[in-house]
Amino acid sequence: MNSKRPVNLDITTIKLPLPAYTSILHRVSGVILFVGLGFLLYGLDLSLASEESFDSLKVLLASPLAKFITWGILSALIYHFVAGVKHLLMDVDIGDGKESGKFGAIITLVLSIVLIILAGVWLW
């Protein structure tokens, strides 16, 4: 095929639409949840091993670093859930047009940010 179209291979110069960014963030939040599952399973193991390990887990979870990691996992879960609901709505032909997709992406971001801030307030 002899196409005379210009080929742009520099991904940093490509302007993606907002729904593309929300879709990429949805995938990234899924990866964070997968990695965070290891931390959660370790905490579950500590909480069930003995009374002493449960007490050490309580002390560990009181540290600012553990709260930050927990907030990060919670944030990924919140965003992944909200974006997943948006994708499910798109599967039944709600919000799958160009303008409605952009509006859905804005709603996804705003709702996620509000819920993530509320989760941070609740955690700290």
LUMDREN-325424 format. One record per residue (C-alpha): residue number from 1; chain; x, y, z. Coordinates in nm, 3 decimals. Each point is the difference from the previous one (the first is absolute). Layout:
r seq = NUM; mol = A; xx = X; yy = Y; zz = Z
...
% end
This chain:
r seq = 1; mol = A; xx = 0.000; yy = 0.000; zz = 0.000
r seq = 2; mol = A; xx = 0.154; yy = 0.329; zz = -0.109
r seq = 3; mol = A; xx = -0.144; yy = 0.250; zz = 0.243
r seq = 4; mol = A; xx = 0.137; yy = 0.352; zz = -0.017
r seq = 5; mol = A; xx = -0.142; yy = 0.094; zz = 0.339
r seq = 6; mol = A; xx = 0.247; yy = 0.130; zz = 0.256
r seq = 7; mol = A; xx = 0.084; yy = -0.243; zz = 0.278
r seq = 8; mol = A; xx = 0.035; yy = 0.141; zz = 0.351
r seq = 9; mol = A; xx = 0.178; yy = -0.246; zz = 0.228
r seq = 10; mol = A; xx = 0.071; yy = 0.248; zz = 0.281
r seq = 11; mol = A; xx = -0.268; yy = -0.084; zz = 0.257
r seq = 12; mol = A; xx = 0.076; yy = 0.311; zz = 0.205
r seq = 13; mol = A; xx = -0.134; yy = 0.224; zz = -0.278
r seq = 14; mol = A; xx = -0.331; yy = -0.183; zz = -0.042
r seq = 15; mol = A; xx = -0.298; yy = 0.179; zz = 0.157
r seq = 16; mol = A; xx = -0.233; yy = -0.262; zz = 0.146
r seq = 17; mol = A; xx = -0.362; yy = 0.078; zz = 0.087
r seq = 18; mol = A; xx = -0.109; yy = 0.002; zz = 0.366
r seq = 19; mol = A; xx = -0.180; yy = -0.339; zz = -0.019
r seq = 20; mol = A; xx = 0.329; yy = -0.157; zz = -0.111
r seq = 21; mol = A; xx = 0.174; yy = 0.129; zz = 0.311
r seq = 22; mol = A; xx = -0.276; yy = -0.130; zz = 0.225
r seq = 23; mol = A; xx = 0.024; yy = -0.338; zz = -0.170
r seq = 24; mol = A; xx = 0.377; yy = -0.010; zz = 0.051
r seq = 25; mol = A; xx = -0.047; yy = 0.099; zz = 0.366
r seq = 26; mol = A; xx = -0.253; yy = -0.282; zz = 0.034
r seq = 27; mol = A; xx = 0.264; yy = -0.249; zz = -0.113
r seq = 28; mol = A; xx = 0.265; yy = 0.155; zz = 0.227
r seq = 29; mol = A; xx = -0.235; yy = -0.020; zz = 0.299
r seq = 30; mol = A; xx = -0.053; yy = -0.369; zz = -0.077
r seq = 31; mol = A; xx = 0.376; yy = -0.060; zz = 0.012
r seq = 32; mol = A; xx = 0.025; yy = 0.192; zz = 0.330
r seq = 33; mol = A; xx = -0.281; yy = -0.215; zz = 0.141
r seq = 34; mol = A; xx = 0.180; yy = -0.315; zz = -0.110
r seq = 35; mol = A; xx = 0.322; yy = 0.107; zz = 0.173
r seq = 36; mol = A; xx = -0.190; yy = 0.133; zz = 0.303
r seq = 37; mol = A; xx = -0.167; yy = -0.336; zz = 0.042
r seq = 38; mol = A; xx = 0.336; yy = -0.131; zz = 0.123
r seq = 39; mol = A; xx = 0.007; yy = 0.259; zz = 0.280
r seq = 40; mol = A; xx = -0.359; yy = -0.078; zz = 0.092
r seq = 41; mol = A; xx = 0.061; yy = -0.374; zz = 0.010
r seq = 42; mol = A; xx = 0.309; yy = 0.054; zz = 0.216
r seq = 43; mol = A; xx = -0.211; yy = 0.207; zz = 0.241
r seq = 44; mol = A; xx = -0.266; yy = -0.272; zz = 0.003
r seq = 45; mol = A; xx = 0.264; yy = -0.261; zz = 0.079
r seq = 46; mol = A; xx = 0.135; yy = 0.212; zz = 0.286
r seq = 47; mol = A; xx = -0.346; yy = 0.062; zz = 0.139
r seq = 48; mol = A; xx = -0.088; yy = -0.370; zz = 0.009
r seq = 49; mol = A; xx = 0.332; yy = -0.150; zz = 0.112
r seq = 50; mol = A; xx = -0.015; yy = 0.087; zz = 0.370
r seq = 51; mol = A; xx = -0.104; yy = 0.266; zz = 0.245
r seq = 52; mol = A; xx = 0.354; yy = 0.139; zz = 0.013
r seq = 53; mol = A; xx = 0.022; yy = 0.030; zz = -0.378
r seq = 54; mol = A; xx = -0.340; yy = 0.170; zz = -0.006
r seq = 55; mol = A; xx = 0.126; yy = 0.255; zz = 0.253
r seq = 56; mol = A; xx = 0.315; yy = 0.055; zz = -0.209
r seq = 57; mol = A; xx = -0.220; yy = 0.051; zz = -0.307
r seq = 58; mol = A; xx = -0.201; yy = 0.266; zz = 0.186
r seq = 59; mol = A; xx = 0.325; yy = 0.180; zz = 0.087
r seq = 60; mol = A; xx = 0.122; yy = -0.036; zz = -0.359
r seq = 61; mol = A; xx = -0.322; yy = 0.139; zz = -0.147
r seq = 62; mol = A; xx = 0.019; yy = 0.304; zz = 0.229
r seq = 63; mol = A; xx = 0.317; yy = 0.122; zz = -0.176
r seq = 64; mol = A; xx = -0.032; yy = 0.276; zz = -0.261
r seq = 65; mol = A; xx = 0.164; yy = -0.214; zz = -0.272
r seq = 66; mol = A; xx = -0.248; yy = -0.283; zz = 0.051
r seq = 67; mol = A; xx = -0.289; yy = 0.247; zz = -0.005
r seq = 68; mol = A; xx = 0.133; yy = 0.146; zz = -0.325
r seq = 69; mol = A; xx = 0.029; yy = -0.347; zz = -0.158
r seq = 70; mol = A; xx = -0.351; yy = -0.086; zz = 0.121
r seq = 71; mol = A; xx = -0.131; yy = 0.328; zz = -0.141
r seq = 72; mol = A; xx = 0.173; yy = -0.075; zz = -0.330
r seq = 73; mol = A; xx = -0.163; yy = -0.343; zz = -0.022
r seq = 74; mol = A; xx = -0.336; yy = 0.148; zz = 0.099
r seq = 75; mol = A; xx = 0.041; yy = 0.273; zz = -0.263
r seq = 76; mol = A; xx = 0.074; yy = -0.257; zz = -0.269
r seq = 77; mol = A; xx = -0.303; yy = -0.202; zz = 0.109
r seq = 78; mol = A; xx = -0.228; yy = 0.304; zz = -0.007
r seq = 79; mol = A; xx = 0.117; yy = 0.114; zz = -0.343
r seq = 80; mol = A; xx = -0.011; yy = -0.352; zz = -0.142
r seq = 81; mol = A; xx = -0.355; yy = -0.045; zz = 0.129
r seq = 82; mol = A; xx = -0.129; yy = 0.334; zz = -0.134
r seq = 83; mol = A; xx = 0.166; yy = -0.049; zz = -0.339
r seq = 84; mol = A; xx = -0.125; yy = -0.358; zz = -0.010
r seq = 85; mol = A; xx = -0.357; yy = 0.116; zz = 0.052
r seq = 86; mol = A; xx = 0.052; yy = 0.250; zz = -0.283
r seq = 87; mol = A; xx = 0.124; yy = -0.280; zz = -0.226
r seq = 88; mol = A; xx = -0.296; yy = -0.219; zz = 0.095
r seq = 89; mol = A; xx = -0.236; yy = 0.284; zz = -0.092
r seq = 90; mol = A; xx = 0.178; yy = 0.036; zz = -0.332
r seq = 91; mol = A; xx = -0.049; yy = -0.373; zz = -0.061
r seq = 92; mol = A; xx = -0.376; yy = 0.056; zz = 0.007
r seq = 93; mol = A; xx = 0.029; yy = 0.300; zz = -0.238
r seq = 94; mol = A; xx = -0.023; yy = 0.273; zz = 0.264
r seq = 95; mol = A; xx = 0.258; yy = 0.272; zz = -0.054
r seq = 96; mol = A; xx = 0.186; yy = -0.160; zz = -0.288
r seq = 97; mol = A; xx = -0.011; yy = 0.298; zz = -0.237
r seq = 98; mol = A; xx = 0.278; yy = 0.253; zz = -0.046
r seq = 99; mol = A; xx = -0.149; yy = 0.281; zz = 0.209
r seq = 100; mol = A; xx = -0.162; yy = -0.229; zz = 0.256
r seq = 101; mol = A; xx = 0.331; yy = -0.188; zz = 0.032
r seq = 102; mol = A; xx = 0.179; yy = 0.322; zz = 0.088
r seq = 103; mol = A; xx = -0.274; yy = 0.090; zz = 0.249
r seq = 104; mol = A; xx = 0.021; yy = -0.349; zz = 0.152
r seq = 105; mol = A; xx = 0.377; yy = 0.037; zz = 0.034
r seq = 106; mol = A; xx = -0.042; yy = 0.331; zz = 0.182
r seq = 107; mol = A; xx = -0.260; yy = -0.152; zz = 0.233
r seq = 108; mol = A; xx = 0.231; yy = -0.297; zz = 0.063
r seq = 109; mol = A; xx = 0.291; yy = 0.226; zz = 0.094
r seq = 110; mol = A; xx = -0.202; yy = 0.239; zz = 0.217
r seq = 111; mol = A; xx = -0.186; yy = -0.276; zz = 0.185
r seq = 112; mol = A; xx = 0.322; yy = -0.195; zz = 0.054
r seq = 113; mol = A; xx = 0.186; yy = 0.304; zz = 0.133
r seq = 114; mol = A; xx = -0.280; yy = 0.082; zz = 0.244
r seq = 115; mol = A; xx = -0.019; yy = -0.360; zz = 0.125
r seq = 116; mol = A; xx = 0.380; yy = -0.029; zz = 0.026
r seq = 117; mol = A; xx = 0.015; yy = 0.320; zz = 0.208
r seq = 118; mol = A; xx = -0.278; yy = -0.133; zz = 0.224
r seq = 119; mol = A; xx = 0.191; yy = -0.327; zz = 0.041
r seq = 120; mol = A; xx = 0.311; yy = 0.197; zz = 0.102
r seq = 121; mol = A; xx = -0.198; yy = 0.198; zz = 0.256
r seq = 122; mol = A; xx = -0.152; yy = -0.323; zz = 0.135
r seq = 123; mol = A; xx = 0.339; yy = -0.173; zz = 0.016
r seq = 124; mol = A; xx = 0.183; yy = 0.282; zz = 0.175
% end
